[in-house]
Amino acid sequence: MVRQAKVTAMLAMAAGLILMMGVAGASAASPLPDPSTAGVAERLYRLDCGHSLANDESVWTPGKNVGRDIEFSSTCWLIKHGSQWLLWDTGVPEATLNDPRGWSTLPKLIVYHLDKSLTSQLAAIGLKPGDITYVAVSHTHGDHIGNVNLFPEATVLIQRAEYNWIHSSNGPNENVNQLMALARKLLGTPKKLQLLDGDTDVFGDGSVVLISTPGHTPGSQSLLVHLKKSGFIILSGDVAHSAENLRNDVVPTLNTDRAASIASMEEIKRLIATYKATIFINHDKKQTDTLKLLPAFYD
């Protein structure tokens, strides 16, 4: 009996530690939510985080559309969950605002422009950067982490594989090496950095779940959001750059792992079927232009 009591006490202590660890304790062991019992987030807002023009679409569609211009959207998302707020990606740096020269991660390939600042869009619904609880990073390319430093009090959620990758040695692709160097500069050293190991249930109720989708980068992730009226929505990150690429498993030349990219796209398609989910593809400007924009929201 004494031994059993000790075991019970140890289990209780372990459970307490997991609760204290919050998101850290909910890491890779967290299962995907049961569609019938998953909790719900209250609101999902789209923020305009820039747009870009690239001079060679074939980088994203290898073997097709060589030398053809393509315009991309850059989208951030804001999620309200009770009294807490989660920001998904932070877009192009605010210093780019209304600069006719634009800004670039790879100047020979693509130029980004910004018409609205992230902070002004948050202010439009009464929020300040200090009100954001979590900043979840889909991956570390500059157009996704350009404003992480505006949220010093937020917990930054990033896959451990992603963090380790940008701090690793250079590889054979110079464009990828350049993106890694820029990522180290823009990410800096967040005061509250939470490294994740796989799928993570952020709030512990199945309403907001980070999904590991490596391939575009080693630690890329997507986001599954559950809303009362809109149902399940998947925010793609850069698992695919267009609906056509997702449908046909097309892998851009900048992706770090072709096989992992295809596996991640197949996993996203499986999740769409399982949860009867809608997918919002970050850079698909044709789709993005049809979506609600803050202060409008999905609920």
CORLINVEN-V936373 format. One record per backbone hydrogen bond with DSSP energy under -0.5 kcal/mol. NH is the residue of the N-H (numbers start at 0). CO is the residue of the C=O. E is the energy in kcal/mol with one decimal. If there is no record, write none. Layout:
BEGIN
NH;CO;E, NH;CO;E
END
This chain:
BEGIN
4;0;-2.4, 5;1;-2.2, 6;2;-2.5, 7;3;-2.6, 8;4;-2.5, 9;5;-2.5, 10;6;-2.5, 11;7;-2.4, 12;8;-2.4, 13;9;-2.4, 14;10;-2.5, 15;11;-2.2, 16;12;-2.3, 17;13;-2.2, 18;14;-2.2, 19;15;-2.4, 20;16;-2.0, 21;17;-0.9, 21;18;-0.7, 23;20;-1.8, 25;21;-1.0, 25;22;-0.5, 26;23;-1.2, 29;26;-2.5, 34;32;-0.6, 36;33;-1.5, 37;33;-1.6, 38;204;-3.7, 40;225;-3.0, 41;79;-2.2, 42;79;-1.1, 43;297;-2.2, 44;77;-3.0, 46;75;-3.0, 48;46;-0.8, 48;73;-2.1, 50;112;-2.2, 51;71;-2.5, 52;110;-2.2, 53;69;-2.9, 54;108;-2.2, 56;64;-0.5, 56;67;-2.4, 57;64;-0.9, 58;55;-1.7, 59;56;-2.0, 60;56;-1.0, 63;60;-2.5, 67;64;-1.8, 69;53;-2.1, 71;51;-2.2, 72;282;-0.9, 73;49;-2.3, 75;46;-2.0, 76;87;-1.7, 77;44;-2.4, 78;85;-3.0, 79;42;-2.1, 80;78;-0.6, 80;83;-3.0, 83;80;-2.3, 85;78;-2.5, 86;133;-2.9, 87;76;-3.7, 87;85;-0.5, 88;86;-0.8, 88;135;-2.5, 89;143;-2.9, 91;48;-1.8, 95;92;-2.1, 96;93;-2.2, 97;113;-2.8, 98;95;-2.5, 99;97;-0.7, 101;98;-1.5, 102;111;-2.0, 108;105;-2.6, 109;105;-2.4, 110;52;-1.8, 111;102;-4.1, 112;50;-3.2, 113;95;-0.5, 120;116;-1.5, 121;117;-2.2, 122;118;-2.3, 123;119;-1.3, 124;121;-1.6, 125;122;-2.0, 126;121;-2.3, 130;127;-2.4, 131;128;-1.5, 132;84;-1.6, 132;130;-0.5, 133;84;-2.0, 134;154;-2.4, 135;86;-2.7, 135;133;-0.5, 136;134;-0.5, 136;156;-2.6, 137;135;-0.6, 143;140;-2.4, 144;140;-1.1, 145;90;-1.7, 145;141;-0.6, 147;144;-1.3, 149;146;-1.9, 150;147;-1.9, 153;150;-1.3, 154;132;-2.7, 155;153;-0.6, 155;191;-3.2, 156;134;-2.7, 156;154;-0.6, 157;155;-0.6, 157;193;-2.1, 158;218;-0.5, 159;195;-3.4, 161;158;-0.6, 162;158;-2.1, 163;159;-2.8, 164;160;-1.7, 165;161;-2.1, 166;162;-0.8, 167;164;-2.0, 173;171;-0.7, 176;172;-2.2, 177;173;-2.3, 178;174;-1.9, 179;175;-2.2, 180;176;-2.2, 181;177;-2.1, 182;178;-2.1, 183;179;-2.1, 184;180;-1.6, 185;181;-2.7, 186;182;-2.8, 187;183;-1.6, 192;190;-0.5, 193;155;-3.3, 193;191;-0.5, 194;192;-0.6, 195;157;-2.5, 199;209;-2.0, 200;25;-0.8, 201;199;-0.9, 201;207;-2.1, 202;207;-0.5, 208;223;-2.8, 209;199;-3.0, 210;221;-2.9, 211;209;-0.5, 212;219;-2.1, 214;216;-2.3, 215;212;-0.5, 219;216;-1.4, 220;137;-2.1, 221;210;-2.8, 222;234;-2.3, 223;208;-3.0, 224;222;-0.6, 224;232;-3.2, 225;206;-2.6, 226;224;-0.5, 226;230;-2.4, 227;40;-0.6, 227;298;-0.7, 228;298;-1.8, 230;226;-1.3, 232;224;-2.9, 233;277;-3.2, 234;222;-3.1, 234;232;-0.5, 235;233;-0.6, 235;279;-2.2, 238;235;-1.7, 245;241;-2.1, 246;242;-2.5, 247;243;-2.1, 248;244;-0.6, 248;245;-0.8, 249;244;-2.3, 251;249;-0.6, 252;58;-2.8, 253;58;-0.5, 254;251;-1.2, 255;214;-1.2, 255;215;-0.8, 256;214;-1.8, 260;256;-2.0, 261;257;-2.2, 262;258;-2.3, 263;259;-2.4, 264;260;-2.2, 265;261;-2.3, 266;262;-2.0, 267;263;-2.4, 268;264;-2.1, 269;265;-1.9, 270;266;-2.3, 271;267;-2.4, 272;268;-1.8, 273;269;-2.7, 274;270;-2.7, 275;271;-0.7, 276;271;-1.5, 277;231;-2.1, 279;233;-2.9, 280;278;-0.6, 281;236;-0.6, 281;279;-0.7, 283;280;-1.3, 284;282;-1.5, 286;283;-0.6, 287;283;-2.9, 288;284;-2.5, 289;286;-2.1, 290;287;-1.9, 293;45;-2.8, 295;292;-2.1, 297;43;-2.8
END
